[in-house]
Amino acid sequence: MSSSDIFIGETIGTAILILLGGGVCAAVTLKASKARNAGWLAITFGWGFAVLTAVYTTAPLSGAHLNPAVTLALAIKDGDWNNVPVYWAGQVLGAMIGAALVWIAYYGQFHAHLTDREIVGGPGAQDTAAKAVEAQETGAGPVLGVFSTGPEVRVAWQNLATEIIGTIVLVLAVLTQGLNDEGNGLGTLGALITALVVVSIGLSLGGPTGYAINPARDLGPRIVHALLPLPNKGGSDWGYAWVPVVGPLIGGAIAAGIYNVAFA
């Protein structure tokens, strides 16, 4: 794979991942959406299908890492660091593009949601306004969850540990079950395995933090949230933003170490 193939593949794949994954979050969150309040099951399966679609689309180009933690783990496993910056650049750019496409697809719903008095407060506001104010006081605006993750209970060490544990599970599954014959990315069956593992992680470990388990998935859309001209969007919660970046990278490195000791 050439550097250009890797960059293009990771950009397209991560954009698809975030478009469909962020799209299900928007569908469940935004008040004027037909899928409003569809629940956690819809979100977890939506993200799983997003992984499946993105991997099948771009695996021939780049191996479909789509996650800096996976790229880091493969570099540790193989000792080949040459293309790590190219993978990471494509992943972050793709995540930003995907988040922007979610905004375009749900433009009217974002506007309706963020100008609704029950959501953002004002005369006639109900209890939901108090919840929105509470969220903004911690740095998170009322639609930030469409773009990036956040903890239900802010305990930094626990939030970090949750992301590390979830990423270890994901990356170990990729390294032991999901790689193609060349070992440099996901194979056809590996795409299905990985998608199901993502659903499992979401159902079992996603409750505390929203299971970023992917630094690009969280950082790219958070940057887009900060830049977009959304009315009453609130903060981007930059005080928490390091957790879903550092945690998955640590988890990926630990998973690669476990693989090299126990499976290689």
Stockholm file with secondary structure:
# STOCKHOLM 1.0

chainA/1-264         MSSSDIFIGETIGTAILILLGGGVCAAVTLKASKARNAGWLAITFGWGFAVLTAVYTTAPLSGAHLNPAVTLALAIKDGDWNNVPVYWAGQVLGAMIGAALVWIAYYGQFHAHLTDREIVGGPGAQDTAAKAVEAQETGAGPVLGVFSTGPEVRVAWQNLATEIIGTIVLVLAVLTQGLNDEGNGLGTLGALITALVVVSIGLSLGGPTGYAINPARDLGPRIVHALLPLPNKGGSDWGYAWVPVVGPLIGGAIAAGIYNVAFA
#=GR chainA/1-264 SS CCHHHHHHHHHHHHHHHHHHHHHHHHHHHSTTCTTTTCCHHHHHHHHHHHHHHHHHHHHHHHCCCCSHHHHHHHHHHHCCCTTHHHHHHHHHHHHHHHHHHHHHHTHHHHHHHHTCHHHHCSTTCCHHHHHHHHHHHTTBCTTHHHHSCCCSSCCHHHHHHHHHHHHHHHHHHIIIIIBCTTSSSBCHHHHHHHHHHHHHHHHHHCTTTCCCCCHHHHHHHHHHHHHSCCTTCCCBCTTTTTHHHHHHHHHHHHHHHHHHHHTC
#=GC SS_cons         CCHHHHHHHHHHHHHHHHHHHHHHHHHHHSTTCTTTTCCHHHHHHHHHHHHHHHHHHHHHHHCCCCSHHHHHHHHHHHCCCTTHHHHHHHHHHHHHHHHHHHHHHTHHHHHHHHTCHHHHCSTTCCHHHHHHHHHHHTTBCTTHHHHSCCCSSCCHHHHHHHHHHHHHHHHHHIIIIIBCTTSSSBCHHHHHHHHHHHHHHHHHHCTTTCCCCCHHHHHHHHHHHHHSCCTTCCCBCTTTTTHHHHHHHHHHHHHHHHHHHHTC
//
